[in-house]
Amino acid sequence: MADETTADALNAQVVAVFPDKVRIVVDKLEDFKLAEESLCVGSYIRIADNENAILIAIIENFEIVVRDDGTRNHIIEAFPLGVLRGGKFERGGDSLAIPPKDVKPATIEDINRIYSESVKVDERFCFSRLSSNLDVQVPVNGNKFFNKHIAIVGSTGSGKSHTLATIIQGAVAEKTGDFSLNNSHVIIFDIHSEYRSAFPDANFLDISNLTLPYWMLNGEELEEFFLDTEANDHNQRNVFKEAIIQDRRATSNGTDVEKQRIHLDSPLPFNIATVLEYAKGKNTEMVPGAKPGDTKQGSLFGKLTNFVSRLENKVNDRRLDFFLGTKSREVTFEDTLRTLLGYSAANKSNITVIDLSGVPFEVLSITVSLISRLIFEYGYVYKRLRCAKDPNEKVSNDVPILLVYEEAHKYVPNSELSKYRSSKTSIERIAKEGRKYGVTLLLASQRPSEISETIFSQCNNFIAMRLTNPVDQSYVKKLLPDSLGSLIDKMTSFRQGEALLVGESVVLPSIVQIVQCDPTPSSNDIAYWELWKEEWKDMDIAGIKAEWYR
């Protein structure tokens, strides 16, 4: 730190103080630079008053003013971040005594003091460093980070996937004792098949080994999946409902009274093939006529043809075997929950990666909806059990879950289309109520403006990376605090891996460089130019066809 003689030589003065800005005049900018490291937009400065308080501000811009005698003054405008008082950092700068004096570039010790003392050691979680000085770690409060919803936004190539991987890798590595697995539980919806390489020990599910019980869909999800909801045909809806309830009652082991309580939302098995046969029967049903021995067409004769055809197509579609196949009818509720939560006997794991790349687009939303709703209801029921055992229980869920939605705009878009209704309902409910049941969200998207605003607005921690689309920039700015000053305007020029970190978990909004993950997700750009210059490669077209038709 420079001594008083050096400070006098710097001749840097505060000439104006505003609620969100400090203006400083420097006679010789080169001398001011020499006091510490070279300054630039984004560097930190310290402004001391007469009461041992030090205002820390971040430089927003420079300006040169030429006097009448030809000499130049350099004007620095800085955004106040907070005050160092008694060695501790406090947000806000309105308590600084006027007039302030002694303006200097902030030292590394000053900056480190801001971040290192902002979080208790046992609550500290660090995945980034200060972009302007990589020697400064920027920790977040791990509790406030993970028990509040998180959003990671950034254009293609900004480093979004690597950031997500870094955060999850760090979370599953932290331990308070000598054991192999900690108590972290993360479910990643991987839409582009990127994360298997980043988490080689994960519980990996894709269309080849994923089994979801269609009979666990609730009434709204069943109708969305099996019916043409746009047609609004009450006949097919009534027949569909009757067939399911009838089959559930026929196969139930309950008493007559219990069977009468079974309804469309009851999570009990039914056979979709039986439902199809019931619909076929109604569509071709002949009933007794007016005269003895005569028959006539039933009231639904020929009116369910489209419904029967739609149902047949789904039942016979091999791509939907993970959802409608024999295993889906036979899988138990317990096995489904164990698999999703990483409690599989074959492979207990902190992370479950659900590779959705092979899931047909028309059932992507309903797949995400079912899994999300099951996890939410797990949290709700688990809390109820814990509170029943101990009415004074303070921790509602000692096995909390983080749901990670990669490219979230694909299945919870800002759209009113019926095909997204179930997934939006499930995820919006988690966004609004999940925290109290130990279920939180991490949304990652390159198009934040296309995500349901109900969901996105519930996020308390943001990692905003480079965004190039003006609509997305405006949308994110609208959701972030107004007090960020020019920090938010820098999003358009961030380097890869650079981000604006803001939220309740970090002491102050900061431009950070995310630590590189290891191993990395398979999201690197294809080296077209290098590959095109190599020798012609033969392809196994027959193998491609076999996989395509599988």
PyMOL commands that set and color helices and strands:
alter all, ss='L'
color gray80, all
select helices_A, chain A and resi 4-10+29-34+108-116+121-123+142-146+160-173+214-216+219-226+234-251+256-260+272-283+305-315+318-324+326-330+333-341+361-389+408-410+418-437+448-450+453-456+470-479+482-493+528-532+541-549
alter helices_A, ss='H'
color red, helices_A
select strands_A, chain A and resi 12-18+21-26+44-48+53-66+72-85+88-91+101-105+124-130+137-141+150-153+186-190+203-205+286-288+295-297+351-355+401-406+439-445+461-464+498-503+510-514
alter strands_A, ss='S'
color yellow, strands_A
deselect
rebuild
show_as cartoon
